[in-house]
Amino acid sequence: MAVLTIGEFARASHLSPKALRLYDELGLLTPARVDPVSGYRLYEPGQLEQARLVAWLRRLGMPLARIRVVCDLPPAAAAAEVAAFWAQAEADLASRRDLAAFLTSYLAARELSATRAAEGLPAEWPAKGTAMTAPGATLAIRYAAASDIGRSRPVNQDSAYASGRLLAVADGTGGAGDRASAAAIEALKSLETWPPSPEPGPLVTPRRVMTPPPSAAGGAPPPVAGPGDLLSALAQAVQQAEAAVQDIAAAGPAQRGSGTTLTAMLWSGSQLALVHVGDTRAYLLRGGELFQITHDHTVVQSLIDQGRLTAEEALSHPERALLLRALDGTQAAVPDLSLHEVRSGDRYLLCSDGLTAVAPASGIHQVLRDAAEPAAAVRELISLANSGGGPDNIACVVADLVESAELAASPPRA
């Protein structure tokens, strides 16, 4: 059979001789034989297909170690591995896109602030969250929250909290999980007065849906903060929450191993800042469509991301409740932090897996779409989880972004 020299093979495969030598050293593309006199690498024409596959995978940005795995797999499994890699690449790209957008806005705001300061004007961060709102209108939050013990657990370890500034859910684990989840949210409450703002809302107690008095939800909008300051404040509050949980877990043998997840949003007057650790979730209903805006930090989600597990298989996986990140005091948790521009009419849901592990996404979507008020949505979501057996505690927060004038004209109803 005719063989190709490394130069001929390089031209046919669109790989450089240098790359071919590297792939030979790594075992990715071994020559058919090596000339014993000249030392030239010689390739068979049948090797062109694998060479082109390696070139395509490199163009995707796949690391060489992962390319070796793909090349060793049968075609169907190799296709699944490529799909899993690209799904992760798109998720990483989306995360970098959000960061780039944030940095663009942040740096532009700093330039504007410097210009305003030079002109003797207040150097505040410009509000951007009213793009879909009538000129001169401001937005406020109409909200409701509740946690429920469910139908199988002896203790409610879920906590839910809502106010005109802060929305939060936490799902405790371990012997003192109820205290851990409550402590995590308590640590975030300091954000309600950062920067100083009028009266925060009450803590929501189990089995009760509470809405604020009109003055709490419909008063003056909170002071506007810069995005860098906002995210830094959230990160610091999470560190305080982690320290509080660590103190609880270290209090005695019965508390050892206790921890909590945490998903919270802070209203800045123009944006919602989101912090997320664990498998509690945040959703956005916008224009009738429902979007999950958090990513679960669980073993099964990582397997889904890698293409080794489908979403349907994850529902019955034996490790579906195993967390990769949580506030447990054993190691510093790295929270996901992001900023979200809001529109009038947006509806947000924060919830624990006591809802999402039982209720189908279509059922959650329907409740959020059809419920007239946040309080009604919370009640129906908890009922939906309990009608599915209620195997776990349930925590829900629902918040609507509305124009302040609308909220004042139609205050929340209990």
GIVENZI-V767322 format. One record per run of one state. SS is the DSSP state (H for helix, E for strand, L for the rest). FROM is the first residue (numbers start at 0). LEN is the number of residues. If there is no record, write none. Layout:
ss=SS from=FROM len=LEN
ss=SS from=FROM len=LEN
//
This chain:
ss=L from=0 len=2
ss=E from=2 len=3
ss=H from=5 len=8
ss=L from=13 len=3
ss=H from=16 len=9
ss=L from=25 len=7
ss=E from=32 len=2
ss=L from=34 len=6
ss=E from=40 len=4
ss=H from=44 len=15
ss=L from=59 len=4
ss=H from=63 len=9
ss=L from=72 len=2
ss=H from=74 len=44
ss=L from=118 len=20
ss=E from=138 len=10
ss=L from=148 len=9
ss=E from=157 len=5
ss=L from=162 len=3
ss=E from=165 len=8
ss=L from=173 len=3
ss=H from=176 len=17
ss=L from=193 len=9
ss=E from=202 len=2
ss=L from=204 len=1
ss=E from=205 len=1
ss=L from=206 len=3
ss=E from=209 len=1
ss=L from=210 len=3
ss=H from=213 len=5
ss=L from=218 len=8
ss=H from=226 len=23
ss=L from=249 len=3
ss=H from=252 len=3
ss=L from=255 len=3
ss=E from=258 len=2
ss=L from=260 len=1
ss=E from=261 len=6
ss=L from=267 len=3
ss=E from=270 len=7
ss=L from=277 len=3
ss=E from=280 len=6
ss=L from=286 len=2
ss=E from=288 len=4
ss=L from=292 len=5
ss=E from=297 len=1
ss=H from=298 len=7
ss=L from=305 len=5
ss=H from=310 len=4
ss=L from=314 len=8
ss=E from=322 len=1
ss=L from=323 len=3
ss=E from=326 len=1
ss=L from=327 len=8
ss=E from=335 len=6
ss=L from=341 len=5
ss=E from=346 len=5
ss=L from=351 len=1
ss=H from=352 len=4
ss=L from=356 len=4
ss=H from=360 len=10
ss=L from=370 len=3
ss=H from=373 len=14
ss=L from=387 len=6
ss=E from=393 len=10
ss=H from=403 len=6
ss=L from=409 len=5
//
